[in-house]
Amino acid sequence: MKNIFKAAALILVTAIATAQTTPVKPKSTAPAKAAGAPSTPAQTTPAAAAAPTVAATETVITVPGLCPPNTPPEICSTKISRADFEQVISVVNPNLPKEQRRQVATLYVQLLSAANEGKKLGVDKDPLFQEQRRLEELKMLAQATEKKMFESNKPTQQEVESFYTENTDKFEELSLRRIMVPKSTDKDAKPEQAKQLADNIHQRAVAGEDPDKLEADAFLATKAPGAPPSTSLGWKRHGAMDPRHEPQIVALKSGQVSEVLEDGQGYYIYKVDSKRMVPLATVAKDIENVLQSQRTQQTVKQVFDRTKPQLNDAYFGPAETEKKEVPAAKKPTLK
C-alpha cells in the first residue's frame, strides 16, 4: 500500500509522455460505389455534439471530501478550474492529447488527496521533510536558472554566419570509398604477401580501377570468408570518419587515393570521389545550439568560480592533492 501514492506520481510524470506517440486511427478507405450501381438511401447518423466551450474560470474537477483541516463536512470539497488544471498540464506535458486529460485529472486528484492526508498527519512539519523540500526547490531553481541562461545566450544570425565561414573544415563533406584488403587467416601465409597484395591493389586504385572490383579481388586472393563489404561509405563530415584514418583522408583532394593504412585486421585504401560544403541553411540550427551551449557553460562556470567554497579541513579532512578526473558532460556537436 505504501507505494500506491508513489506510483500515481510516477505515472503522472512519465507514463503520459508516451501518449504523444499514440497512433492516429486511419481514415476509412472504403471503395467507391461502381458506376451504374443502384443508389440506396444513405443512412444518417446523428451528428456528434460539438464540444462546449469551457471558460477559464469554470470548474472542471470537483473533489468531495478534499479540504483543509477543520472544514465542516457539509462544505468539504475542492474545485479546480480549467485554468488551474491546464497549468498542471503545462508542467506535466504541454503537448498532452485531449483524450489523456481525464487520466491526468484522476492521477492529479490522487496526489492532492495523498498530500492532504499528509498535512493532517503533520508530515509537512517533519524537519526531514522540510529539508528534502528545500533541497528539491534548490534543484528546480538551479535547473530553471540554467534554462534561462541558455535562452539569454542565443547567438545572432551574424554570429552564426561568422562561425560558419571561420570553420569551413567542420562543414566539408567527402563522398568516400574504402577498399579493405583482409589479412589472411591461413597460418602458412606470410605477412609480406598480404602487404604486397595491398600495395598492388593500391596501384590499381590509383590507376582508376573500380574499388568494388578491387576489393572483390582482394577477398578472393586472401580467401577471406564472407562477402566483401560495400566500398561506398557515403558522404562523411569531419569527425564522422575512422579517427585513426581521418587525418590522412581529409588531406586528400577529389579523385585522390590514400596510402595503404593498416590495423590488426587488414589494410585499408580510401578514395575521395568528391567534396562539397554543407549549405549554411542546413547547419544553422546546429551552429546556434553549439554556440548557445558553449556560452551557457561559460556563464555557469563564471558563477561557480565566484562562489568557490572554503571548507573546514578539521571537519572535511585535507583536500586531495591530486585532482581526480571527472567525466565531462556530453556537449552538442556539429556531426
C-alpha atoms as a printed R data frame, in Angstrom:
    type eleno elety resid chain resno       x       y       z
1   ATOM     1    CA   MET     A     1   0.000   0.000   0.000
2   ATOM     2    CA   LYS     A     2   2.823   2.392   0.743
3   ATOM     3    CA   ASN     A     3   3.801   2.504  -2.950
4   ATOM     4    CA   ILE     A     4   0.359   3.448  -4.310
5   ATOM     5    CA   PHE     A     5   0.887   7.191  -3.950
6   ATOM     6    CA   LYS     A     6   4.416   6.933  -5.373
7   ATOM     7    CA   ALA     A     7   3.107   5.018  -8.367
8   ATOM     8    CA   ALA     A     8   0.493   7.695  -9.030
9   ATOM     9    CA   ALA     A     9   3.200  10.371  -9.014
10  ATOM    10    CA   LEU     A    10   5.439   8.415 -11.372
11  ATOM    11    CA   ILE     A    11   2.606   7.694 -13.775
12  ATOM    12    CA   LEU     A    12   1.577  11.346 -13.773
13  ATOM    13    CA   VAL     A    13   5.073  12.487 -14.704
14  ATOM    14    CA   THR     A    14   6.283   9.725 -17.022
15  ATOM    15    CA   ALA     A    15   3.595   7.476 -18.436
16  ATOM    16    CA   ILE     A    16   1.777  10.260 -20.237
17  ATOM    17    CA   ALA     A    17   4.892  11.101 -22.247
18  ATOM    18    CA   THR     A    18   4.326   8.035 -24.390
19  ATOM    19    CA   ALA     A    19   0.861   9.243 -25.298
20  ATOM    20    CA   GLN     A    20   2.400  11.570 -27.861
21  ATOM    21    CA   THR     A    21   3.293   8.553 -29.972
22  ATOM    22    CA   THR     A    22  -0.193   7.005 -29.879
23  ATOM    23    CA   PRO     A    23  -1.012   6.124 -33.497
24  ATOM    24    CA   VAL     A    24  -3.845   8.032 -35.095
25  ATOM    25    CA   LYS     A    25  -6.729   5.876 -36.239
26  ATOM    26    CA   PRO     A    26  -6.595   5.809 -40.051
27  ATOM    27    CA   LYS     A    27  -9.422   7.253 -42.041
28  ATOM    28    CA   SER     A    28 -11.834   4.894 -43.801
29  ATOM    29    CA   THR     A    29 -10.724   3.796 -47.248
30  ATOM    30    CA   ALA     A    30 -13.966   2.114 -48.341
31  ATOM    31    CA   PRO     A    31 -14.116   1.547 -52.130
32  ATOM    32    CA   ALA     A    32 -16.197   3.928 -54.176
33  ATOM    33    CA   LYS     A    33 -19.529   2.655 -55.476
34  ATOM    34    CA   ALA     A    34 -19.297   1.296 -59.004
35  ATOM    35    CA   ALA     A    35 -20.759   3.384 -61.812
36  ATOM    36    CA   GLY     A    36 -24.316   2.460 -62.666
37  ATOM    37    CA   ALA     A    37 -24.987   0.707 -59.374
38  ATOM    38    CA   PRO     A    38 -28.444   1.354 -57.955
39  ATOM    39    CA   SER     A    39 -28.492   4.088 -55.421
40  ATOM    40    CA   THR     A    40 -29.691   3.407 -51.917
41  ATOM    41    CA   PRO     A    41 -30.762   5.930 -49.337
42  ATOM    42    CA   ALA     A    42 -27.824   6.957 -47.230
43  ATOM    43    CA   GLN     A    43 -28.095   6.018 -43.599
44  ATOM    44    CA   THR     A    44 -27.972   9.069 -41.449
45  ATOM    45    CA   THR     A    45 -26.409   9.153 -38.046
46  ATOM    46    CA   PRO     A    46 -26.832  11.903 -35.508
47  ATOM    47    CA   ALA     A    47 -24.032  14.444 -35.729
48  ATOM    48    CA   ALA     A    48 -21.666  14.427 -32.794
49  ATOM    49    CA   ALA     A    49 -22.378  17.249 -30.449
50  ATOM    50    CA   ALA     A    50 -19.775  19.967 -30.597
51  ATOM    51    CA   ALA     A    51 -17.635  20.220 -27.511
52  ATOM    52    CA   PRO     A    52 -18.940  23.062 -25.385
53  ATOM    53    CA   THR     A    53 -16.642  25.978 -24.752
54  ATOM    54    CA   VAL     A    54 -15.453  25.935 -21.146
55  ATOM    55    CA   ALA     A    55 -14.487  29.248 -19.603
56  ATOM    56    CA   ALA     A    56 -11.117  29.508 -17.909
57  ATOM    57    CA   THR     A    57 -12.766  30.161 -14.532
58  ATOM    58    CA   GLU     A    58 -15.283  27.331 -14.855
59  ATOM    59    CA   THR     A    59 -14.875  24.282 -12.613
60  ATOM    60    CA   VAL     A    60 -13.714  21.159 -14.456
61  ATOM    61    CA   ILE     A    61 -12.875  18.958 -11.436
62  ATOM    62    CA   THR     A    62 -14.790  18.708  -8.191
63  ATOM    63    CA   VAL     A    63 -13.282  16.639  -5.384
64  ATOM    64    CA   PRO     A    64 -15.681  15.948  -2.488
65  ATOM    65    CA   GLY     A    65 -14.057  15.283   0.873
66  ATOM    66    CA   LEU     A    66 -10.861  17.146  -0.036
67  ATOM    67    CA   CYS     A    67 -10.454  20.264   2.071
68  ATOM    68    CA   PRO     A    68  -8.242  21.889   4.722
69  ATOM    69    CA   PRO     A    69  -8.374  20.548   8.284
70  ATOM    70    CA   ASN     A    70 -11.307  21.602  10.480
71  ATOM    71    CA   THR     A    71 -13.558  22.289   7.477
72  ATOM    72    CA   PRO     A    72 -17.202  21.341   8.200
73  ATOM    73    CA   PRO     A    73 -18.070  18.093   6.367
74  ATOM    74    CA   GLU     A    74 -21.077  19.612   4.601
75  ATOM    75    CA   ILE     A    75 -18.870  22.105   2.726
76  ATOM    76    CA   CYS     A    76 -15.758  19.956   2.409
77  ATOM    77    CA   SER     A    77 -14.789  19.881  -1.249
78  ATOM    78    CA   THR     A    78 -12.208  21.275  -3.646
79  ATOM    79    CA   LYS     A    79 -13.000  22.796  -7.009
80  ATOM    80    CA   ILE     A    80 -10.386  23.048  -9.762
81  ATOM    81    CA   SER     A    81 -10.958  25.446 -12.630
82  ATOM    82    CA   ARG     A    82  -9.984  24.894 -16.217
83  ATOM    83    CA   ALA     A    83  -7.176  27.455 -15.882
84  ATOM    84    CA   ASP     A    84  -5.789  25.739 -12.786
85  ATOM    85    CA   PHE     A    85  -5.876  22.279 -14.392
86  ATOM    86    CA   GLU     A    86  -4.270  23.468 -17.619
87  ATOM    87    CA   GLN     A    87  -1.489  24.965 -15.536
88  ATOM    88    CA   VAL     A    88  -0.825  21.425 -14.279
89  ATOM    89    CA   ILE     A    89  -0.897  20.149 -17.878
90  ATOM    90    CA   SER     A    90   1.633  22.769 -18.954
91  ATOM    91    CA   VAL     A    91   4.099  21.323 -16.443
92  ATOM    92    CA   VAL     A    92   3.360  17.624 -16.961
93  ATOM    93    CA   ASN     A    93   3.192  17.689 -20.764
94  ATOM    94    CA   PRO     A    94   2.295  20.821 -22.766
95  ATOM    95    CA   ASN     A    95   1.514  18.623 -25.805
96  ATOM    96    CA   LEU     A    96  -0.804  16.271 -23.954
97  ATOM    97    CA   PRO     A    97  -3.542  14.914 -26.256
98  ATOM    98    CA   LYS     A    98  -7.072  15.798 -25.170
99  ATOM    99    CA   GLU     A    99  -8.005  12.156 -24.740
100 ATOM   100    CA   GLN     A   100  -5.380  11.825 -21.994
101 ATOM   101    CA   ARG     A   101  -6.684  14.696 -19.843
102 ATOM   102    CA   ARG     A   102  -9.109  12.510 -17.912
103 ATOM   103    CA   GLN     A   103  -6.286  10.143 -16.893
104 ATOM   104    CA   VAL     A   104  -4.116  13.030 -15.740
105 ATOM   105    CA   ALA     A   105  -7.016  14.538 -13.815
106 ATOM   106    CA   THR     A   106  -7.565  11.284 -11.910
107 ATOM   107    CA   LEU     A   107  -3.871  10.939 -11.038
108 ATOM   108    CA   TYR     A   108  -3.619  14.598 -10.047
109 ATOM   109    CA   VAL     A   109  -6.558  14.213  -7.646
110 ATOM   110    CA   GLN     A   110  -4.883  11.147  -6.126
111 ATOM   111    CA   LEU     A   111  -1.772  13.213  -5.434
112 ATOM   112    CA   LEU     A   112  -3.844  16.040  -3.941
113 ATOM   113    CA   SER     A   113  -5.645  13.552  -1.711
114 ATOM   114    CA   ALA     A   114  -2.418  11.955  -0.529
115 ATOM   115    CA   ALA     A   115  -0.836  15.353   0.160
116 ATOM   116    CA   ASN     A   116  -3.916  16.485   2.062
117 ATOM   117    CA   GLU     A   117  -3.777  13.407   4.287
118 ATOM   118    CA   GLY     A   118  -0.076  14.078   4.826
119 ATOM   119    CA   LYS     A   119  -0.844  17.546   6.145
120 ATOM   120    CA   LYS     A   120  -3.427  16.114   8.521
121 ATOM   121    CA   LEU     A   121  -0.749  13.717   9.813
122 ATOM   122    CA   GLY     A   122   1.784  16.539  10.197
123 ATOM   123    CA   VAL     A   123   4.156  15.204   7.524
124 ATOM   124    CA   ASP     A   124   4.839  18.711   6.251
125 ATOM   125    CA   LYS     A   125   6.038  19.731   9.725
126 ATOM   126    CA   ASP     A   126   8.652  16.986   9.901
127 ATOM   127    CA   PRO     A   127  12.189  18.540   9.804
128 ATOM   128    CA   LEU     A   128  13.465  15.870   7.401
129 ATOM   129    CA   PHE     A   129  10.585  16.522   5.002
130 ATOM   130    CA   GLN     A   130  11.205  20.269   5.166
131 ATOM   131    CA   GLU     A   131  14.878  19.773   4.322
132 ATOM   132    CA   GLN     A   132  14.008  17.498   1.411
133 ATOM   133    CA   ARG     A   133  11.587  20.123   0.110
134 ATOM   134    CA   ARG     A   134  14.223  22.844   0.469
135 ATOM   135    CA   LEU     A   135  16.778  20.820  -1.492
136 ATOM   136    CA   GLU     A   136  14.221  19.945  -4.168
137 ATOM   137    CA   GLU     A   137  13.369  23.621  -4.529
138 ATOM   138    CA   LEU     A   138  17.076  24.487  -4.887
139 ATOM   139    CA   LYS     A   139  17.480  21.844  -7.584
140 ATOM   140    CA   MET     A   140  14.448  23.083  -9.521
141 ATOM   141    CA   LEU     A   141  15.606  26.684  -9.207
142 ATOM   142    CA   ALA     A   142  19.098  25.775 -10.464
143 ATOM   143    CA   GLN     A   143  17.643  23.907 -13.447
144 ATOM   144    CA   ALA     A   144  15.322  26.778 -14.310
145 ATOM   145    CA   THR     A   145  18.226  29.214 -13.972
146 ATOM   146    CA   GLU     A   146  20.365  27.244 -16.412
147 ATOM   147    CA   LYS     A   147  17.460  27.154 -18.855
148 ATOM   148    CA   LYS     A   148  17.076  30.925 -18.523
149 ATOM   149    CA   MET     A   149  20.804  31.384 -19.095
150 ATOM   150    CA   PHE     A   150  20.594  29.219 -22.207
151 ATOM   151    CA   GLU     A   151  17.743  31.305 -23.605
152 ATOM   152    CA   SER     A   152  19.636  34.546 -22.957
153 ATOM   153    CA   ASN     A   153  22.784  33.296 -24.733
154 ATOM   154    CA   LYS     A   154  21.229  32.789 -28.159
155 ATOM   155    CA   PRO     A   155  23.674  33.956 -30.868
156 ATOM   156    CA   THR     A   156  22.730  36.411 -33.587
157 ATOM   157    CA   GLN     A   157  22.396  35.413 -37.235
158 ATOM   158    CA   GLN     A   158  25.635  37.288 -37.948
159 ATOM   159    CA   GLU     A   159  27.468  35.283 -35.289
160 ATOM   160    CA   VAL     A   160  26.158  32.028 -36.782
161 ATOM   161    CA   GLU     A   161  27.334  33.073 -40.251
162 ATOM   162    CA   SER     A   162  30.748  34.106 -38.907
163 ATOM   163    CA   PHE     A   163  31.213  30.728 -37.207
164 ATOM   164    CA   TYR     A   164  30.328  29.000 -40.473
165 ATOM   165    CA   THR     A   165  32.827  30.965 -42.559
166 ATOM   166    CA   GLU     A   166  35.591  30.687 -39.931
167 ATOM   167    CA   ASN     A   167  35.195  26.912 -39.557
168 ATOM   168    CA   THR     A   168  34.732  25.707 -43.113
169 ATOM   169    CA   ASP     A   169  36.517  22.413 -42.401
170 ATOM   170    CA   LYS     A   170  33.729  21.447 -39.981
171 ATOM   171    CA   PHE     A   171  31.164  21.662 -42.766
172 ATOM   172    CA   GLU     A   172  33.049  19.916 -45.550
173 ATOM   173    CA   GLU     A   173  31.628  16.571 -46.695
174 ATOM   174    CA   LEU     A   174  33.522  13.871 -48.545
175 ATOM   175    CA   SER     A   175  31.987  11.211 -50.771
176 ATOM   176    CA   LEU     A   176  34.182   8.338 -49.647
177 ATOM   177    CA   ARG     A   177  35.132   4.854 -50.818
178 ATOM   178    CA   ARG     A   178  37.121   2.347 -48.770
179 ATOM   179    CA   ILE     A   179  38.824  -0.782 -50.069
180 ATOM   180    CA   MET     A   180  39.627  -3.401 -47.438
181 ATOM   181    CA   VAL     A   181  42.347  -5.965 -48.021
182 ATOM   182    CA   PRO     A   182  41.887  -8.548 -45.239
183 ATOM   183    CA   LYS     A   183  44.856 -10.277 -43.723
184 ATOM   184    CA   SER     A   184  44.871 -13.984 -44.403
185 ATOM   185    CA   THR     A   185  43.906 -16.327 -41.572
186 ATOM   186    CA   ASP     A   186  45.987 -19.071 -43.117
187 ATOM   187    CA   LYS     A   187  48.736 -19.964 -40.625
188 ATOM   188    CA   ASP     A   188  51.137 -20.605 -43.517
189 ATOM   189    CA   ALA     A   189  50.532 -17.182 -45.062
190 ATOM   190    CA   LYS     A   190  53.424 -14.745 -44.897
191 ATOM   191    CA   PRO     A   191  52.758 -11.164 -43.725
192 ATOM   192    CA   GLU     A   192  54.762  -9.695 -46.571
193 ATOM   193    CA   GLN     A   193  52.464 -11.399 -49.073
194 ATOM   194    CA   ALA     A   194  49.409  -9.564 -47.692
195 ATOM   195    CA   LYS     A   195  51.302  -6.270 -47.764
196 ATOM   196    CA   GLN     A   196  52.401  -6.907 -51.327
197 ATOM   197    CA   LEU     A   197  48.795  -7.630 -52.312
198 ATOM   198    CA   ALA     A   198  47.650  -4.404 -50.647
199 ATOM   199    CA   ASP     A   199  50.316  -2.404 -52.492
200 ATOM   200    CA   ASN     A   200  49.205  -3.948 -55.767
201 ATOM   201    CA   ILE     A   201  45.569  -3.115 -55.067
202 ATOM   202    CA   HIS     A   202  46.655   0.420 -54.189
203 ATOM   203    CA   GLN     A   203  48.457   0.871 -57.518
204 ATOM   204    CA   ARG     A   204  45.382  -0.308 -59.398
205 ATOM   205    CA   ALA     A   205  43.185   2.079 -57.382
206 ATOM   206    CA   VAL     A   206  45.457   4.994 -58.243
207 ATOM   207    CA   ALA     A   207  45.182   3.942 -61.883
208 ATOM   208    CA   GLY     A   208  41.420   4.336 -61.638
209 ATOM   209    CA   GLU     A   209  40.091   0.778 -61.377
210 ATOM   210    CA   ASP     A   210  36.696   0.219 -59.787
211 ATOM   211    CA   PRO     A   211  37.003  -0.025 -55.961
212 ATOM   212    CA   ASP     A   212  34.326  -2.744 -55.687
213 ATOM   213    CA   LYS     A   213  36.200  -4.974 -58.167
214 ATOM   214    CA   LEU     A   214  39.489  -4.343 -56.381
215 ATOM   215    CA   GLU     A   215  38.043  -5.327 -53.021
216 ATOM   216    CA   ALA     A   216  36.448  -8.438 -54.511
217 ATOM   217    CA   ASP     A   217  39.846  -9.435 -55.956
218 ATOM   218    CA   ALA     A   218  41.460  -8.876 -52.539
219 ATOM   219    CA   PHE     A   219  38.930 -11.090 -50.766
220 ATOM   220    CA   LEU     A   220  39.375 -13.765 -53.410
221 ATOM   221    CA   ALA     A   221  43.163 -13.676 -53.182
222 ATOM   222    CA   THR     A   222  43.197 -13.926 -49.382
223 ATOM   223    CA   LYS     A   223  40.379 -16.496 -49.287
224 ATOM   224    CA   ALA     A   224  38.579 -14.304 -46.737
225 ATOM   225    CA   PRO     A   225  35.236 -15.696 -45.512
226 ATOM   226    CA   GLY     A   226  32.002 -13.920 -46.344
227 ATOM   227    CA   ALA     A   227  31.133 -11.362 -48.975
228 ATOM   228    CA   PRO     A   228  33.197  -8.178 -49.305
229 ATOM   229    CA   PRO     A   229  31.516  -5.161 -47.653
230 ATOM   230    CA   SER     A   230  30.406  -2.268 -49.814
231 ATOM   231    CA   THR     A   231  33.232   0.130 -50.574
232 ATOM   232    CA   SER     A   232  30.846   3.116 -50.562
233 ATOM   233    CA   LEU     A   233  30.836   4.920 -47.209
234 ATOM   234    CA   GLY     A   234  28.562   7.705 -48.464
235 ATOM   235    CA   TRP     A   235  29.037  11.348 -47.507
236 ATOM   236    CA   LYS     A   236  31.150  11.875 -44.396
237 ATOM   237    CA   ARG     A   237  31.804  15.023 -42.379
238 ATOM   238    CA   HIS     A   238  34.916  15.761 -40.357
239 ATOM   239    CA   GLY     A   239  34.650  13.837 -37.093
240 ATOM   240    CA   ALA     A   240  32.434  11.123 -38.589
241 ATOM   241    CA   MET     A   241  35.248   9.027 -40.074
242 ATOM   242    CA   ASP     A   242  37.532   6.432 -38.531
243 ATOM   243    CA   PRO     A   243  39.629   8.624 -36.197
244 ATOM   244    CA   ARG     A   244  42.717   6.524 -36.944
245 ATOM   245    CA   HIS     A   245  42.485   7.335 -40.638
246 ATOM   246    CA   GLU     A   246  40.727  10.719 -40.746
247 ATOM   247    CA   PRO     A   247  43.896  12.887 -40.823
248 ATOM   248    CA   GLN     A   248  45.093  11.127 -43.982
249 ATOM   249    CA   ILE     A   249  41.620  11.150 -45.562
250 ATOM   250    CA   VAL     A   250  40.743  14.845 -45.119
251 ATOM   251    CA   ALA     A   251  44.069  15.857 -46.708
252 ATOM   252    CA   LEU     A   252  43.072  14.184 -49.993
253 ATOM   253    CA   LYS     A   253  41.635  16.090 -52.919
254 ATOM   254    CA   SER     A   254  38.727  14.893 -55.024
255 ATOM   255    CA   GLY     A   255  39.763  11.836 -57.004
256 ATOM   256    CA   GLN     A   256  42.841  11.121 -54.900
257 ATOM   257    CA   VAL     A   257  43.651   7.806 -53.205
258 ATOM   258    CA   SER     A   258  45.194   7.445 -49.738
259 ATOM   259    CA   GLU     A   259  48.294   5.477 -48.870
260 ATOM   260    CA   VAL     A   260  47.855   1.924 -47.601
261 ATOM   261    CA   LEU     A   261  46.725   2.069 -43.953
262 ATOM   262    CA   GLU     A   262  46.998  -0.932 -41.652
263 ATOM   263    CA   ASP     A   263  45.495  -2.377 -38.498
264 ATOM   264    CA   GLY     A   264  45.309  -5.851 -36.969
265 ATOM   265    CA   GLN     A   265  42.517  -6.969 -39.299
266 ATOM   266    CA   GLY     A   266  43.827  -5.819 -42.643
267 ATOM   267    CA   TYR     A   267  44.851  -2.986 -44.943
268 ATOM   268    CA   TYR     A   268  42.682  -0.044 -45.984
269 ATOM   269    CA   ILE     A   269  42.759   2.194 -49.028
270 ATOM   270    CA   TYR     A   270  40.494   5.246 -49.237
271 ATOM   271    CA   LYS     A   271  39.401   7.204 -52.280
272 ATOM   272    CA   VAL     A   272  37.659  10.577 -52.198
273 ATOM   273    CA   ASP     A   273  35.178  10.677 -55.057
274 ATOM   274    CA   SER     A   274  34.211  14.303 -54.447
275 ATOM   275    CA   LYS     A   275  33.914  17.034 -51.837
276 ATOM   276    CA   ARG     A   276  31.231  19.597 -51.079
277 ATOM   277    CA   MET     A   277  30.264  22.168 -48.476
278 ATOM   278    CA   VAL     A   278  27.134  21.651 -46.401
279 ATOM   279    CA   PRO     A   279  24.890  24.710 -47.010
280 ATOM   280    CA   LEU     A   280  24.631  27.172 -44.138
281 ATOM   281    CA   ALA     A   281  20.852  26.774 -44.075
282 ATOM   282    CA   THR     A   282  21.288  23.074 -43.303
283 ATOM   283    CA   VAL     A   283  23.583  23.556 -40.303
284 ATOM   284    CA   ALA     A   284  22.499  26.958 -38.987
285 ATOM   285    CA   LYS     A   285  20.420  25.454 -36.168
286 ATOM   286    CA   ASP     A   286  23.264  23.104 -35.175
287 ATOM   287    CA   ILE     A   287  25.693  26.044 -35.041
288 ATOM   288    CA   GLU     A   288  23.226  28.053 -32.971
289 ATOM   289    CA   ASN     A   289  22.866  25.201 -30.450
290 ATOM   290    CA   VAL     A   290  26.635  24.737 -30.153
291 ATOM   291    CA   LEU     A   291  27.322  28.444 -29.618
292 ATOM   292    CA   GLN     A   292  24.409  28.764 -27.197
293 ATOM   293    CA   SER     A   293  25.580  25.747 -25.166
294 ATOM   294    CA   GLN     A   294  29.187  26.934 -25.062
295 ATOM   295    CA   ARG     A   295  28.180  30.370 -23.830
296 ATOM   296    CA   THR     A   296  25.840  28.905 -21.235
297 ATOM   297    CA   GLN     A   297  28.622  26.674 -19.904
298 ATOM   298    CA   GLN     A   298  30.915  29.705 -19.678
299 ATOM   299    CA   THR     A   299  28.247  31.672 -17.810
300 ATOM   300    CA   VAL     A   300  27.681  28.826 -15.347
301 ATOM   301    CA   LYS     A   301  31.440  28.482 -14.838
302 ATOM   302    CA   GLN     A   302  31.732  32.186 -14.037
303 ATOM   303    CA   VAL     A   303  29.017  31.830 -11.397
304 ATOM   304    CA   PHE     A   304  30.739  28.828  -9.806
305 ATOM   305    CA   ASP     A   305  34.167  30.499  -9.958
306 ATOM   306    CA   ARG     A   306  32.799  33.463  -7.999
307 ATOM   307    CA   THR     A   307  31.442  31.212  -5.272
308 ATOM   308    CA   LYS     A   308  34.191  28.656  -4.658
309 ATOM   309    CA   PRO     A   309  33.726  27.412  -1.090
310 ATOM   310    CA   GLN     A   310  36.292  27.443   1.685
311 ATOM   311    CA   LEU     A   311  35.964  24.161   3.576
312 ATOM   312    CA   ASN     A   312  36.949  23.442   7.167
313 ATOM   313    CA   ASP     A   313  39.726  20.809   6.962
314 ATOM   314    CA   ALA     A   314  39.119  19.784  10.570
315 ATOM   315    CA   TYR     A   315  35.654  18.617   9.537
316 ATOM   316    CA   PHE     A   316  36.055  17.615   5.889
317 ATOM   317    CA   GLY     A   317  39.633  16.405   6.052
318 ATOM   318    CA   PRO     A   318  42.535  17.726   3.937
319 ATOM   319    CA   ALA     A   319  41.910  18.441   0.271
320 ATOM   320    CA   GLU     A   320  43.181  15.850  -2.177
321 ATOM   321    CA   THR     A   321  46.483  16.804  -3.727
322 ATOM   322    CA   GLU     A   322  45.696  15.109  -6.995
323 ATOM   323    CA   LYS     A   323  42.536  16.165  -8.716
324 ATOM   324    CA   LYS     A   324  40.507  13.211  -9.918
325 ATOM   325    CA   GLU     A   325  39.254  13.389 -13.469
326 ATOM   326    CA   VAL     A   326  35.517  13.949 -13.651
327 ATOM   327    CA   PRO     A   327  33.781  12.788 -16.840
328 ATOM   328    CA   ALA     A   328  32.840  15.840 -18.850
329 ATOM   329    CA   ALA     A   329  29.222  16.382 -19.745
330 ATOM   330    CA   LYS     A   330  28.383  15.437 -23.302
331 ATOM   331    CA   LYS     A   331  28.459  18.537 -25.450
332 ATOM   332    CA   PRO     A   332  26.410  19.108 -28.583
333 ATOM   333    CA   THR     A   333  28.372  18.561 -31.780
334 ATOM   334    CA   LEU     A   334  28.089  19.554 -35.387
335 ATOM   335    CA   LYS     A   335  28.181  15.984 -36.688
